[in-house]
């Protein structure tokens, strides 16, 4: 089902401070630097994303995004297995689709499908 854990998104309150901190940690500049999302790609590591609206969406910590070939069937399988939908499938630009659920313990699990 999952192709692998490829993205971790952190909800942040101060985007500029978080961008500086993660830039220092990862040793790279962001490849995406927008008011709604900052993304870093460091060789050999999952993408690190900063979401300045994450707390407003109810996120309290990082969300791991598992990349999948078919996000709708993967989301349905997780719901059938007892997960609760937090965010239904949404296009976040360029055809990239994301969704998220909470497991029975309240842990956030994200799904992502690359543009085809």
Order of alpha helices (4+ residues) and beta strands (2+ residues): beta-alpha-beta-beta-beta-beta-alpha-beta-beta-beta
